Amino acid sequence: METRTVRVGDVLIGSGHPIVVQTMCNTHTADVAATLAQCRRLAAAGSQLIRITVPSLSDVEPLRQIHDTLRSEGISVPLVADIHFSAEVAMAVVPVVEKIRINPGNFHPDHSKARVLFGQFLKRCKQYDRAIRIGLNHGSLGKYIVEKYGNTPQAMALAALEWVEMCIEADFYNVVVSLKASNTVVMVQAYRELARLMQERGVVFPLHVGVTEAGNGDSGRIKSCVAISTLLQEGIGNTIRVSLTEDPEKEIPVAQYLANRYGMPGQAGHDGQRHPRLDRGALSEREETILKAACDWGAPLLNHQVDDIPLEDTYLKDEIMQACRRRFYKPEYIACPGCGRTLYNLEETFNRVKEATAGFKDVVIAVMGCIVNGPGEMADADYGYVGEGAGKVTLYRKKEPVLRHIPEDEAIDKLIELINSDSVSRLGD
Protein backbone atom coordinates (compact mmCIF):
# COMPACT_ATOMS: atom_id res chain seq x y z
CA MET A 1 0.00 0.00 0.00
CA GLU A 2 1.48 3.33 -1.06
CA THR A 3 1.71 5.79 1.83
CA ARG A 4 3.16 9.18 2.50
CA THR A 5 6.58 9.39 4.14
CA VAL A 6 6.93 10.60 7.73
CA ARG A 7 10.22 11.83 9.14
CA VAL A 8 11.01 11.14 12.81
CA GLY A 9 14.46 12.58 13.42
CA ASP A 10 16.64 10.74 10.92
CA VAL A 11 14.21 7.82 10.57
CA LEU A 12 11.79 7.70 7.63
CA ILE A 13 8.52 5.77 7.87
CA GLY A 14 6.41 4.91 4.85
CA SER A 15 5.93 2.54 1.94
CA GLY A 16 9.13 3.63 0.18
CA HIS A 17 11.25 2.78 3.21
CA PRO A 18 12.12 -0.28 5.31
CA ILE A 19 9.82 -1.40 8.12
CA VAL A 20 10.81 0.43 11.31
CA VAL A 21 11.13 -1.57 14.55
CA GLN A 22 10.26 0.14 17.81
CA THR A 23 9.58 -0.54 21.48
CA MET A 24 8.77 1.30 24.73
CA CYS A 25 10.54 1.79 28.05
CA ASN A 26 8.89 0.33 31.13
CA THR A 27 10.91 2.39 33.60
CA HIS A 28 9.59 5.40 35.49
CA THR A 29 10.48 8.45 33.41
CA ALA A 30 11.35 10.46 36.51
CA ASP A 31 14.06 7.87 37.22
CA VAL A 32 16.40 9.36 34.68
CA ALA A 33 19.28 6.96 35.34
CA ALA A 34 17.13 3.83 34.93
CA THR A 35 15.41 5.14 31.80
CA LEU A 36 18.72 6.18 30.25
CA ALA A 37 20.20 2.76 30.95
CA GLN A 38 17.23 1.05 29.34
CA CYS A 39 17.33 3.37 26.31
CA ARG A 40 20.99 2.50 25.79
CA ARG A 41 20.19 -1.23 25.88
CA LEU A 42 17.22 -0.85 23.53
CA ALA A 43 19.23 1.17 21.03
CA ALA A 44 22.06 -1.40 21.14
CA ALA A 45 19.50 -4.19 20.60
CA GLY A 46 18.26 -2.55 17.40
CA SER A 47 15.22 -0.50 18.32
CA GLN A 48 14.87 2.27 15.75
CA LEU A 49 12.38 4.31 17.82
CA ILE A 50 11.99 4.34 21.60
CA ARG A 51 8.78 5.45 23.28
CA ILE A 52 8.70 6.85 26.82
CA THR A 53 5.60 7.59 28.87
CA VAL A 54 5.02 11.17 30.05
CA PRO A 55 2.15 10.93 32.54
CA SER A 56 2.45 14.45 33.94
CA LEU A 57 4.09 17.84 33.47
CA SER A 58 6.66 16.90 36.11
CA ASP A 59 7.98 14.22 33.73
CA VAL A 60 8.76 16.66 30.91
CA GLU A 61 12.06 17.86 32.37
CA PRO A 62 13.34 14.30 33.07
CA LEU A 63 12.42 13.46 29.47
CA ARG A 64 14.48 16.44 28.28
CA GLN A 65 17.44 15.24 30.33
CA ILE A 66 17.13 11.73 28.89
CA HIS A 67 16.94 13.04 25.32
CA ASP A 68 19.87 15.43 25.69
CA THR A 69 22.08 12.87 27.43
CA LEU A 70 21.49 10.26 24.74
CA ARG A 71 22.38 12.77 22.04
CA SER A 72 25.55 13.80 23.90
CA GLU A 73 26.54 10.11 23.92
CA GLY A 74 26.04 9.81 20.17
CA ILE A 75 22.81 7.77 20.44
CA SER A 76 20.53 9.23 17.78
CA VAL A 77 17.51 6.90 18.10
CA PRO A 78 14.45 9.18 18.02
CA LEU A 79 12.33 9.34 21.17
CA VAL A 80 8.53 9.25 21.20
CA ALA A 81 6.61 10.83 24.07
CA ASP A 82 3.57 8.76 25.07
CA ILE A 83 0.76 11.04 26.24
CA HIS A 84 -2.56 10.10 27.80
CA PHE A 85 -5.42 12.55 28.33
CA SER A 86 -3.47 15.76 28.88
CA ALA A 87 -3.29 18.23 26.00
CA GLU A 88 -1.16 20.43 28.27
CA VAL A 89 1.49 17.72 28.62
CA ALA A 90 1.30 16.99 24.88
CA MET A 91 2.01 20.65 24.13
CA ALA A 92 4.87 20.75 26.63
CA VAL A 93 6.80 17.80 25.13
CA VAL A 94 6.71 19.05 21.53
CA PRO A 95 10.02 20.96 21.81
CA VAL A 96 11.66 18.02 23.63
CA VAL A 97 11.36 14.90 21.44
CA GLU A 98 11.03 13.93 17.80
CA LYS A 99 7.57 12.37 17.94
CA ILE A 100 4.47 12.47 20.16
CA ARG A 101 1.90 9.70 20.49
CA ILE A 102 -1.56 10.94 21.43
CA ASN A 103 -5.21 9.90 21.33
CA PRO A 104 -6.83 13.27 20.50
CA GLY A 105 -10.25 12.09 21.67
CA ASN A 106 -8.85 11.94 25.21
CA PHE A 107 -7.81 15.60 25.21
CA HIS A 108 -11.19 16.64 26.64
CA PRO A 109 -14.50 14.90 27.56
CA ASP A 110 -16.29 17.42 25.33
CA HIS A 111 -15.55 16.31 21.76
CA SER A 112 -15.76 19.81 20.29
CA LYS A 113 -13.22 21.06 22.86
CA ALA A 114 -10.97 18.05 22.12
CA ARG A 115 -10.98 19.12 18.47
CA VAL A 116 -9.94 22.67 19.39
CA LEU A 117 -7.09 21.40 21.57
CA PHE A 118 -5.94 19.01 18.84
CA GLY A 119 -5.86 21.86 16.35
CA GLN A 120 -3.65 23.88 18.72
CA PHE A 121 -1.40 20.85 19.21
CA LEU A 122 -0.96 20.44 15.43
CA LYS A 123 0.10 24.07 15.08
CA ARG A 124 2.78 23.58 17.72
CA CYS A 125 4.02 20.34 16.08
CA LYS A 126 4.20 22.13 12.75
CA GLN A 127 6.19 24.95 14.35
CA TYR A 128 8.80 22.48 15.68
CA ASP A 129 8.66 20.11 12.67
CA ARG A 130 7.63 17.15 14.84
CA ALA A 131 5.96 13.87 13.91
CA ILE A 132 2.88 12.54 15.68
CA ARG A 133 1.15 9.20 16.04
CA ILE A 134 -2.61 9.22 16.33
CA GLY A 135 -3.06 6.10 18.44
CA LEU A 136 -6.54 4.72 19.10
CA ASN A 137 -7.04 1.46 20.93
CA HIS A 138 -10.07 -0.81 21.01
CA GLY A 139 -11.83 -0.25 24.30
CA SER A 140 -10.53 3.28 24.81
CA LEU A 141 -12.65 4.97 22.19
CA GLY A 142 -14.27 8.18 23.36
CA LYS A 143 -17.91 8.29 24.44
CA TYR A 144 -18.72 10.44 21.41
CA ILE A 145 -17.46 7.76 18.99
CA VAL A 146 -19.00 4.78 20.80
CA GLU A 147 -22.40 6.48 20.94
CA LYS A 148 -22.20 7.40 17.26
CA TYR A 149 -20.66 4.24 15.74
CA GLY A 150 -20.49 1.59 18.47
CA ASN A 151 -17.36 -0.17 19.77
CA THR A 152 -16.34 -1.96 16.57
CA PRO A 153 -13.40 -2.12 14.14
CA GLN A 154 -15.34 0.18 11.83
CA ALA A 155 -15.82 2.66 14.67
CA MET A 156 -12.09 2.62 15.37
CA ALA A 157 -11.30 3.39 11.73
CA LEU A 158 -13.92 6.15 11.49
CA ALA A 159 -12.71 7.69 14.74
CA ALA A 160 -9.14 7.79 13.44
CA LEU A 161 -10.28 9.21 10.10
CA GLU A 162 -11.81 12.24 11.81
CA TRP A 163 -8.44 13.20 13.28
CA VAL A 164 -6.71 12.38 9.99
CA GLU A 165 -9.07 14.83 8.25
CA MET A 166 -8.14 17.51 10.76
CA CYS A 167 -4.45 16.95 9.99
CA ILE A 168 -5.12 17.32 6.26
CA GLU A 169 -7.15 20.50 6.83
CA ALA A 170 -4.25 21.88 8.89
CA ASP A 171 -1.79 20.99 6.10
CA PHE A 172 0.06 18.76 8.58
CA TYR A 173 1.27 15.48 7.08
CA ASN A 174 3.96 14.19 9.46
CA VAL A 175 1.43 11.70 10.80
CA VAL A 176 1.46 7.97 11.64
CA VAL A 177 -1.77 6.21 12.68
CA SER A 178 -2.43 3.10 14.79
CA LEU A 179 -5.56 1.14 15.73
CA LYS A 180 -4.44 -1.50 18.20
CA ALA A 181 -6.49 -4.20 19.90
CA SER A 182 -5.70 -7.26 22.00
CA ASN A 183 -8.22 -9.22 19.91
CA THR A 184 -6.38 -10.21 16.72
CA VAL A 185 -9.58 -10.36 14.65
CA VAL A 186 -10.63 -6.85 15.69
CA MET A 187 -7.11 -5.52 15.15
CA VAL A 188 -6.80 -6.84 11.60
CA GLN A 189 -10.29 -5.69 10.61
CA ALA A 190 -9.72 -2.19 12.01
CA TYR A 191 -6.46 -1.65 10.11
CA ARG A 192 -7.95 -2.97 6.87
CA GLU A 193 -10.89 -0.60 7.20
CA LEU A 194 -8.70 2.41 7.94
CA ALA A 195 -6.43 1.57 5.00
CA ARG A 196 -9.48 1.41 2.74
CA LEU A 197 -10.87 4.70 4.03
CA MET A 198 -7.58 6.54 3.62
CA GLN A 199 -7.15 5.17 0.10
CA GLU A 200 -10.63 6.40 -0.77
CA ARG A 201 -9.74 9.78 0.72
CA GLY A 202 -6.60 9.91 -1.43
CA VAL A 203 -4.23 10.63 1.48
CA VAL A 204 -2.66 7.55 3.04
CA PHE A 205 -0.57 7.98 6.17
CA PRO A 206 1.88 5.29 7.34
CA LEU A 207 0.52 2.77 9.81
CA HIS A 208 2.03 1.62 13.10
CA VAL A 209 0.79 -1.95 13.60
CA GLY A 210 0.76 -4.12 16.68
CA VAL A 211 -1.37 -6.21 19.02
CA THR A 212 -1.78 -4.35 22.27
CA GLU A 213 -1.62 -6.19 25.59
CA ALA A 214 -0.49 -9.39 23.82
CA GLY A 215 0.80 -10.93 27.06
CA ASN A 216 4.08 -12.80 27.35
CA GLY A 217 5.89 -16.04 26.51
CA ASP A 218 4.93 -18.07 23.47
CA SER A 219 1.34 -16.83 23.59
CA GLY A 220 2.31 -13.15 23.34
CA ARG A 221 4.73 -13.80 20.50
CA ILE A 222 2.27 -15.95 18.56
CA LYS A 223 -0.63 -13.53 19.03
CA SER A 224 1.52 -10.67 17.79
CA CYS A 225 2.89 -12.58 14.81
CA VAL A 226 -0.40 -13.97 13.49
CA ALA A 227 -1.97 -10.50 13.32
CA ILE A 228 1.01 -8.37 12.31
CA SER A 229 2.11 -10.84 9.62
CA THR A 230 -1.42 -10.95 8.17
CA LEU A 231 -1.34 -7.19 7.64
CA LEU A 232 2.26 -6.98 6.45
CA GLN A 233 1.49 -9.59 3.78
CA GLU A 234 -1.17 -7.20 2.48
CA GLY A 235 1.21 -4.25 2.44
CA ILE A 236 -0.40 -2.72 5.52
CA GLY A 237 2.14 -1.61 8.12
CA ASN A 238 5.23 0.58 8.04
CA THR A 239 6.43 0.45 11.64
CA ILE A 240 5.81 -2.32 14.18
CA ARG A 241 5.94 -2.98 17.87
CA VAL A 242 5.56 -6.38 19.50
CA SER A 243 4.05 -5.60 22.94
CA LEU A 244 5.14 -8.18 25.51
CA THR A 245 4.76 -8.22 29.28
CA GLU A 246 8.50 -8.78 29.56
CA ASP A 247 11.69 -6.77 29.38
CA PRO A 248 11.22 -4.59 26.27
CA GLU A 249 14.57 -5.80 24.90
CA LYS A 250 12.88 -9.15 24.29
CA GLU A 251 10.33 -7.53 21.97
CA ILE A 252 12.95 -6.44 19.47
CA PRO A 253 14.10 -9.81 18.01
CA VAL A 254 10.47 -10.76 17.30
CA ALA A 255 9.80 -7.44 15.56
CA GLN A 256 13.08 -7.79 13.64
CA TYR A 257 12.03 -11.26 12.50
CA LEU A 258 8.80 -9.81 11.10
CA ALA A 259 10.58 -6.84 9.50
CA ASN A 260 13.10 -9.13 7.84
CA ARG A 261 10.52 -11.65 6.70
CA TYR A 262 8.19 -9.10 5.10
CA GLY A 263 10.56 -6.26 4.30
CA MET A 264 13.23 -7.75 2.01
CA PRO A 265 16.12 -7.87 4.54
CA GLY A 266 19.33 -6.19 3.52
CA GLN A 267 17.66 -4.06 0.84
CA ALA A 268 17.56 -0.34 1.35
CA GLY A 269 14.61 1.96 0.97
CA HIS A 270 14.60 5.12 -1.13
CA ASP A 271 16.54 6.92 1.59
CA GLY A 272 19.27 4.30 1.91
CA GLN A 273 17.89 3.01 5.24
CA ARG A 274 18.20 -0.72 5.65
CA HIS A 275 15.98 -3.18 7.41
CA PRO A 276 17.07 -4.07 10.93
CA ARG A 277 19.33 -7.09 10.83
CA LEU A 278 18.20 -10.01 12.95
CA ASP A 279 20.99 -11.21 15.20
CA ARG A 280 20.97 -14.95 14.61
CA GLY A 281 21.69 -15.49 18.28
CA ALA A 282 18.74 -13.38 19.39
CA LEU A 283 16.23 -16.18 18.73
CA SER A 284 16.61 -19.84 19.62
CA GLU A 285 15.78 -22.50 17.06
CA ARG A 286 12.56 -23.21 18.96
CA GLU A 287 11.58 -19.52 18.93
CA GLU A 288 12.16 -19.29 15.19
CA THR A 289 9.99 -22.39 14.69
CA ILE A 290 7.19 -20.77 16.71
CA LEU A 291 7.39 -17.43 14.88
CA LYS A 292 7.53 -19.10 11.46
CA ALA A 293 4.49 -21.26 12.17
CA ALA A 294 2.53 -18.26 13.49
CA CYS A 295 3.33 -16.27 10.34
CA ASP A 296 2.66 -19.21 8.02
CA TRP A 297 -0.78 -19.96 9.44
CA GLY A 298 -1.97 -16.63 10.85
CA ALA A 299 -3.46 -15.21 7.65
CA PRO A 300 -5.13 -18.46 6.45
CA LEU A 301 -6.82 -18.87 9.84
CA LEU A 302 -7.78 -15.22 10.36
CA ASN A 303 -9.12 -15.08 6.78
CA HIS A 304 -11.05 -18.35 7.30
CA GLN A 305 -9.28 -19.95 4.35
CA VAL A 306 -8.61 -23.00 6.52
CA ASP A 307 -10.29 -24.41 9.62
CA ASP A 308 -7.37 -26.46 10.90
CA ILE A 309 -3.61 -26.61 10.46
CA PRO A 310 -1.39 -29.69 9.88
CA LEU A 311 1.04 -29.25 12.78
CA GLU A 312 2.20 -32.32 14.72
CA ASP A 313 3.17 -30.12 17.65
CA THR A 314 -0.19 -30.09 19.48
CA TYR A 315 0.82 -27.31 21.86
CA LEU A 316 1.92 -25.01 19.04
CA LYS A 317 -1.19 -25.83 17.03
CA ASP A 318 -3.45 -25.02 19.99
CA GLU A 319 -1.63 -21.74 20.64
CA ILE A 320 -1.96 -20.58 17.02
CA MET A 321 -5.62 -21.60 16.81
CA GLN A 322 -6.37 -19.65 20.00
CA ALA A 323 -4.36 -16.61 18.89
CA CYS A 324 -6.52 -16.51 15.75
CA ARG A 325 -9.68 -16.91 17.84
CA ARG A 326 -10.62 -20.11 16.06
CA ARG A 327 -10.51 -22.50 19.03
CA PHE A 328 -9.86 -21.94 22.74
CA TYR A 329 -8.08 -24.53 24.86
CA LYS A 330 -7.20 -22.35 27.87
CA PRO A 331 -8.06 -18.92 29.30
CA GLU A 332 -7.35 -16.01 27.00
CA TYR A 333 -5.08 -13.49 28.66
CA ILE A 334 -4.68 -9.77 28.05
CA ALA A 335 -1.74 -8.04 29.71
CA CYS A 336 -0.16 -4.67 29.06
CA PRO A 337 3.62 -4.57 28.61
CA GLY A 338 4.03 -2.09 31.44
CA CYS A 339 5.45 1.42 31.35
CA GLY A 340 6.42 4.25 33.65
CA ARG A 341 2.88 4.38 35.03
CA THR A 342 3.02 0.79 36.35
CA LEU A 343 3.31 0.70 40.12
CA TYR A 344 3.86 -3.01 40.80
CA ASN A 345 5.80 -5.97 39.40
CA LEU A 346 3.57 -6.58 36.40
CA GLU A 347 5.44 -9.47 34.79
CA GLU A 348 5.72 -11.45 38.04
CA THR A 349 2.05 -10.83 38.89
CA PHE A 350 0.88 -11.79 35.41
CA ASN A 351 2.75 -15.10 35.63
CA ARG A 352 1.16 -15.82 39.03
CA VAL A 353 -2.31 -15.01 37.67
CA LYS A 354 -1.74 -17.34 34.71
CA GLU A 355 -0.59 -20.14 37.00
CA ALA A 356 -3.55 -19.70 39.36
CA THR A 357 -6.19 -19.54 36.61
CA ALA A 358 -4.80 -22.15 34.19
CA GLY A 359 -7.61 -24.57 34.99
CA PHE A 360 -10.30 -22.28 33.63
CA LYS A 361 -11.42 -22.23 30.02
CA ASP A 362 -13.67 -19.95 27.97
CA VAL A 363 -12.76 -16.87 30.03
CA VAL A 364 -10.74 -13.79 29.13
CA ILE A 365 -8.62 -12.41 31.97
CA ALA A 366 -6.80 -9.07 31.84
CA VAL A 367 -3.86 -8.01 34.01
CA MET A 368 -3.26 -4.28 33.63
CA GLY A 369 -0.52 -2.09 35.02
CA CYS A 370 -2.46 0.98 36.05
CA ILE A 371 -5.86 2.54 36.53
CA VAL A 372 -5.17 5.11 33.77
CA ASN A 373 -5.48 2.73 30.82
CA GLY A 374 -6.54 -0.53 32.37
CA PRO A 375 -10.35 -0.25 32.43
CA GLY A 376 -10.53 0.99 28.84
CA GLU A 377 -7.87 -1.19 27.26
CA MET A 378 -9.25 -4.51 28.53
CA ALA A 379 -12.33 -4.22 26.34
CA ASP A 380 -12.62 -7.94 25.62
CA ALA A 381 -11.96 -9.18 29.14
CA ASP A 382 -14.44 -11.06 31.30
CA TYR A 383 -12.34 -10.24 34.36
CA GLY A 384 -9.69 -7.63 35.05
CA TYR A 385 -6.90 -7.28 37.59
CA VAL A 386 -5.87 -3.60 37.62
CA GLY A 387 -3.13 -2.08 39.77
CA GLU A 388 -4.10 1.00 41.77
CA GLY A 389 -0.68 1.67 43.25
CA ALA A 390 0.24 1.67 46.96
CA GLY A 391 -0.05 -2.13 47.03
CA LYS A 392 -3.75 -2.13 46.11
CA VAL A 393 -5.72 -3.74 43.26
CA THR A 394 -9.18 -3.34 41.75
CA LEU A 395 -10.93 -6.39 40.30
CA TYR A 396 -13.33 -5.95 37.39
CA ARG A 397 -16.16 -8.01 35.96
CA LYS A 398 -16.35 -6.89 32.34
CA LYS A 399 -16.00 -3.10 32.63
CA GLU A 400 -17.45 -2.82 36.12
CA PRO A 401 -15.20 -2.57 39.19
CA VAL A 402 -16.57 -5.08 41.69
CA LEU A 403 -13.83 -5.18 44.35
CA ARG A 404 -11.69 -2.14 45.08
CA HIS A 405 -8.60 -1.46 47.20
CA ILE A 406 -7.69 -5.13 47.67
CA PRO A 407 -4.20 -5.80 49.05
CA GLU A 408 -1.98 -7.33 46.37
CA ASP A 409 -1.31 -10.45 48.44
CA GLU A 410 -5.06 -11.19 48.50
CA ALA A 411 -6.03 -10.12 44.99
CA ILE A 412 -5.36 -13.35 43.08
CA ASP A 413 -7.34 -15.42 45.59
CA LYS A 414 -10.19 -12.91 45.35
CA LEU A 415 -10.05 -13.14 41.54
CA ILE A 416 -10.38 -16.94 41.70
CA GLU A 417 -13.30 -16.61 44.11
CA LEU A 418 -15.01 -14.14 41.76
CA ILE A 419 -14.65 -16.40 38.71
CA ASN A 420 -15.82 -19.47 40.65
CA SER A 421 -18.78 -17.59 42.11
CA ASP A 422 -19.87 -16.45 38.66
CA SER A 423 -19.49 -19.99 37.30
CA VAL A 424 -21.76 -21.34 40.05
CA SER A 425 -24.31 -18.60 39.35
CA ARG A 426 -24.33 -19.44 35.64
CA LEU A 427 -24.86 -23.12 36.43
CA GLY A 428 -27.75 -22.14 38.69
CA ASP A 429 -29.34 -20.17 35.88
N, C-alpha and C positions, 0 to 999 in steps of 0.2 A: 504494500500500500504506500503510495507516494505521500510524503508528509513535508511540511515545512521543516526548516532546520532551526534549532534552538541552541544558543551559545550559553554555556555555564562556565565562566572562567575560560579556560583553554579547551574545554571539552565540548564537542558538538554532538547534538542528539537529533536524529532524524533518519529518514529512509536512505539518504545518500551516505550514511556513516555507519560504522560498526555499532553493534549493540553495546550499550554502556551498562556495566555492572556496578551496583551500589548496595550500601547497607546503612545501618543506623547504630549509633552508640547507645549503650544501655547504662551508662554511668550518669551520675547526677552532674548536670552542667556546671553548677556552682563549685564542684570539686574539679578545679582546673587541672590539677596534676593528673588525676585519674583519667579525665577525658582526653587530655593530651596524650597520655600513654596509650590509650586505646586507639586514638586516631593514628598514631604512628604505626601501631600493629596492623590496623586495617589498611592503611596505605601500602605497607610493605607486602600485605597479603594479596593486593591487587584490586582493592576497591577504587573505582574511578570517581565516585561521589560519596561523601559521607554526610549523613543527616544527623542533626543534634537537636534535641528537644529544647524549646525555650518557653517554659510554662508561665513565666512572669517577667515583668520589667527588670527585676533584680538579677535575672539571668543574662541580660543583654551584655553587660560589661564583662562577665566571665567568658561569654562567647567571643567577644572582641579579643580578649587576651589569648584565647585558644587559637583563633584565626591568625593573629599577628605572630604568635610564637611559631606556629607551623610554617608560615611563610619565611620567617627569619632562619629556619632550619632547612630551607630549600624544599619543603614538602608543599607541592602546588595543588594537591587534590582539592577541588572545590568543596565548600561546605554548604549544606542546605539547612536552613533554620526551620524547625517543625513547630508550627503555631496552631494552637487550638483556642477558638472562641474570641481571643482578644485582638481586635483591630489595632489597638494602641501598641501592643507588643509587635504585631506584624509591621507597623510603620517604623517602629524603633530599630528593627533588625535590618532594614533595607540597606543602610550604609555599611553594614558590618560584614555580610556574607554574599556569596555569588548567587544564591537561589533561596527562595522562600516557598515553603509548602503550606497552603492554607485551604480551608473549606469555607468559601465566602459566605455560605448560608448560615454559618455559626457566628458571623460578626455581630449579629444583633437578632433578638427574637422577632422583631418587626422586619418583615422581608424587604419592605421599601427602604428602611433605614440601612439594612445590610447592603443593599445595592448602592446606596450613596457612599458608604464606607469603602466598599470595594472599588468604586470609581476613584476615590481619593488615594487608595492604596496603589492602583495602577499608575496614576500620575507620578507618584513617588518612585515606583520601580522604573518607570521610563526615564525619570530624571537621573537615576543612578545606573542605568543600563543593566538592570538585574533580570534574571529569569525567575519565573514562578511555576509552581505546580498546583493546579486546581485538583485537589484530592478529595473525592467523595467516596465514602464507604457505605456498603449495605448496612442498614440498621442505624446509621447516624444521619439519615436524610432529615432535613428540616421539616417542621410541622406543615409549613406552607406547601412543600412538594408532596408530602405523603397525603395530605388532604385533597390535593389536586389530581395526583396521578396514582396514588397507592404506593406500597413499598415493594416495588418490582424492579427487574432489570431495566425495563423500559423507562420507569420513573427515574432511575439513576442516570440513564443516558440523557433524558430530557432535562433533568436538573443541571447536569454538567453543561449542556448546550446553552442554557440561559447565560451562564457566566462566560462561556466561549464567545457568545454574541456580544457581550459587553466589552470583551477584549478587542474584538474586531472593530466595534464602534469607536473605541478609544485609540485605534491604530496602534495597538500593542500586540506584538506577535511572538514575543519570547516566552512562549507558554507550552507547558507539558500538562497532560491531563491523565488522571487515573480514576478507576472505578473498581475498587477492591471489594472482595467479599471472602468470607471463609468457606462458603458453599461454592464448590468448583463449577457447578452448573450455572448458578446465578452470575458468577464472575465472568465466565465465557460469554454468556448471553448479553451481559451489560456492555462489554467491550465491543462485541460485534455490532450491537445496536448503535453505539456512539460512533464507531467507525463509519457505519452507513449514513448516519445523520450528518457527520462532518463532510463526507464525500458529496452528499446531496447539496450541502451548503456551499461547497466549492473551496473551503478553507479547512485543511486537515492538519491539526497539530500533532506532534509526536505523542506517543502513549507510553506511560510508565505502567508496566503490568506486573501483577503479583497476586498471590493468595494471602489475604491478611489473616493473622491469627492461625497459621497453619499447624502450630503445635511443635513437636520435636521428634527426634529419632527418625526411624524409617518412615513413619506415617507423615510427618511434616514434609520430608523431602519428596515423598511420592505424591502427596496432595499438591504440592507446588509444581512439580514437574508435569503432571497430567494436564493441568490447566494452562500453565505458561506455554508448554510445548504445543498445545492445540492452537493457541493464538499465533505463536511465532511461525508455525507452518503455513498460516494464512496470510503472513506478512503483517500481522497486527502486533506491534510491540517494538519499541526502540530503546528502552532502558528497562532493566529488570531488577527486582529485589526478591530474594527468597527469605521470607520472614520465619525464623525459627526461634523457639523458646530455648535458646542456647547462647553460648558466646557468639557474638556477631561474626567473628572471624570464620566460624564454621559455615556461615551462609555463603561465603564467597566462592569456594570450590564448586558448589552446586550451581550457582549462577553462572560461573565461568564455563561449566560443562554445557549448559543450555546455550550460552552465547557462542561457544565454539561449534556446537552441533548445528545451530540454525543460522550462523552468521559468517560462514566461510572463513574459518580460522586462518590467520596469517595474512589474509588479504586486507588491504587498506581501503578505507573509504575515500571519498573525494578530497578530504582534507589531509590525507596521509595517516590518519589515526588507524591503529590496528586493533583487532579484537584482542581481548585479554587472553593471554596464554594460560592454559590449564597446566599447573604443576603436576606432573604425573604422580608425584608422591602425595598429592593433596587428597586423593581419593583412593581407598583400598579397592581391590578387585571386586569385592562383594558390593561396595557402594556403587561402583560403575555398573555392575549388573543390575542393581535396583533402579538406578536412574535411567539406564537404557530401556529396561522393560516398561517403566512408567511412561517414557516418551513414545515408545513403540505402540503402546496400547491405549494411551490416554485419549487421543482423538477418535479412534474407532468406537470406543465405549461411550464417550461423551456425545458423539454424533449418532449414537444408536445404529452404527453400521454392523456391529456385532453384539451378541448377548453374552458371550463367554470368551475366555481366552485360553489358548493351549499351553499353559505353563505347568510344568510338573511340580514346581515349588509351590505347595499349597498356601503357605504363609504369604508369599509374595503375591500370588494370585488374589487372595482374599483382601490384602491391603490395597491393591490397585482397583479391584471391584468396588471397595468401599470408598476410596478416594473419588471415584467417578459417580458415586451415589447410585450404583446399580445393585449392590447387595451389601447388607450390613451384617457383620459377624461379631461385632463388639461395640461398645459405646463409641460414639463419634465425639471427638474432643476438639474444642476451640481454645486456643491459648495465645495471648499476645506475646510478642518477643521480648517485651520489657523495654523500658527507656528510663530517662532521668526522672520520670514521675513515679516510678515503681518504688514502693516503700517496704517491700519484704522480698525474701529470696524466692523469686517467682519460679525459677527452673526446678529447685528442690521441691517446692510445694506442688507444682504441677505433676512431678513424678510420683509424689505420695498420693495425690488424688487419683491418678491413673491406676496405681497399684490397689488402692482401696475400692475402686469402683469397677474393676476389670470384670467382675461377674455379671454386671448388668448388660443388657442388650437394648437395642431400639430406644436409646436415650442419647441426647446431645448435651454434653456437659462443658461449660466454659469456665476457664480459670483466667481471670483478668487482673492486670497489675494495679489498676487504680480506678477510683470512682469517676474520674474525668471522662474516660472513654468507655469504660467497661459496660455499663448498662446499654449504651447504644450499639456498640460494636458486636455484642453477642446476640445478634438478631435471631439467629436460628436455634439458639440454645433452649433446651427444656429447663435446665438448671444452671445457675451461675454462682461462682465463687469469686467475689470481688474485694480486693484489698482496700481498706479505708485508711490505712496508716495507723501508727501508734499501737501496733499489735492487734488490731481489730479487723473483722471481716463482715461483710454483708452477704447473705445468701439470697438468691433470686429464684423464683419459679416463673419461667418465661421472662417477662419484663418487669415483674412485680417484686419488690424487695419484701421478703417474708420474715427474715430474721436479721436484725441489725446488731452491730457492736458486739459480735461474738469474739471471744479470745481466739487467737490463731490455733492454740493447742486443742481447742474444742471444735473447731469449724468443720473439719473433715468428718468427724463422727456425726455432727449435726446434719451435714449434707447427706450422709448415708441414711440417717433416720428420716429425713424429708423424702428422699426417693422411695424408701420402703413404705412409708406412710401413704404416699400417693399411689403406689402400686396396689396396696391393700384396698384403698378407696375405689380404684378402678375395678378391681375384682368384685367388690361389693355391688357396684353399679351393674 
